[in-house]
């Protein structure tokens, strides 16, 4: 199910979206939806990282330990 949302964008940004839509032969709404999805995913990833950074009980490892573990 989709929900319509009205949003005001700066004219330059709207023109950029229109240009991408024309080049890709996709609707403007498609690109806006994908951009919002990417933003939310990145925001969630950053929030998890911040939560871990601020958690004093979360164990940390040295750079050398990380390199050793990644070398498998």
Secondary structure, DSSP 4 states (H G I P E B T S, - for coil): ----------HHHHHHHHHHHHHHT--HHHHHHHHHHHHHHHHHHHHHHHHHHT-TTS----HHHHHHHHH-
